[in-house]
Amino acid sequence: MRKGLLIVLSGPSGVGKGSVCSVLRGRMPELVYSVSATTRTPRQGELDGVNYFFKSRAQFQDMIARDMLLEHAEYVGNYYGTPRDFVERTIAAGKDIILEIEVQGALKVKEKFPEGVFIFLLPPSLDELKQRITGRGTESVDTIDHRMNVAVEEMNLLRHYDYAVLNDEIDQACHRIESIIVAEHCRKEHYLSEFTQMQHASEKA
């Protein structure tokens, strides 16, 4: 069975990763969404293995020690990370899996899984990005300035990615991502080993 793809979608805060993934989920129901592990307490209605893999702090630290995570970080006293096993089992089953993640986490994933398909989501402009962050109405001026400075730094890391997708309009951005996935499945590398096997079978016949 041909393996699936790990698609990593990232970009600066406020660029619209969550919105794009939400629409993409409806357009590509066969695409598996990566489930993160966390040490935070489940919220009402959240299910283990669906929303998150809920772990104790000791369990999570054991996963770190045993290199069972593609990446991890600590936010507000809780750990979050991407379990390697879930990703590898999904890919081995021939299914594509998408991981929506911040830029630093994506670069950590690339260190351990360089064969993934890394897509950077870009805003139409820095002014538009600032408007999106400001539009949330939850950030102070200092926080917005800090986020913008971080966004510029992250956009300078675009060179580490395979593709860049402009999120000027969500449906168009999703169409571009779908096109990338189709193109990646058509890479010759996926067919060379199969062609070699076909040749050997033909010679034996």
Secondary structure, 3 states (H helix, E strand, C coil): CCCCCEEEEECCCCCCHHHHHHHHHHHCCCCEECCCEECCCCCCCCCECCCEEECCHHHHHHHHHCCCEEEEEEECCEEEEEEHHHHHHHHHCCCCEEEECCHHHHHHHHHHCCCCEEEEEECCCHHHHHHHHHHCCCCCHHHHHHHHHHHHHHHCCHHHCCEEEECCCHHHHHHHHHHHHHHHHCCCHHHHHHHHHHHHHHHHC
